[in-house]
Amino acid sequence: MNSKYYPFYLGVLMTFMSAAAIAEEDPAIDACRKAASEQAKGEIVEIELEKEEGVEMYEIDLQATDGSKWEFKCDKTGKIVEKEQELPNADHPAFATLKKIDEAEARKTALAAHPGIIEEVEYEIESDGTAVYEIDIKTGDGREMEVGIDAATGKIIKSEED
């Protein structure tokens, strides 16, 4: 490499480094990170910019100290607009205090609506405080359905194809 081009290459490198530093100093990300950390104690494991219904939002995944996982949706102003807590099991205190039906009953309800094989069950607390069994079912015709069962009422509150 010809040494007379070093200043040029150095200038290009510095430009890229400056752009990266500016991107990391986005005030909206900082505000979202702070808001999520105030709502749940733990480690932020991922921040992603997503577009939902034409609106850009940050999705923040946080691993809490109690073993639960949080997912926050944060707008560009730094305001949390949606949060969901995924718990390790139905006996976690945050879920257990809200549930009125057991997992077996939730499974039965989900399978009655979408016969097939249950692949996974998750235990979530939604933004509105509702405890939900989120049940993933592989149907006989090969579809993958996600069924949300309200843990207090036993009613299906969500049923969509994955």
PyMOL commands that set and color helices and strands:
alter all, ss='L'
color gray80, all
select helices_A, chain A and resi 3-24+27-39+93-96+103-113
alter helices_A, ss='H'
color red, helices_A
select strands_A, chain A and resi 42-52+55-64+69-74+80-87+116-125+131-139+144-150+156-161
alter strands_A, ss='S'
color yellow, strands_A
deselect
rebuild
show_as cartoon
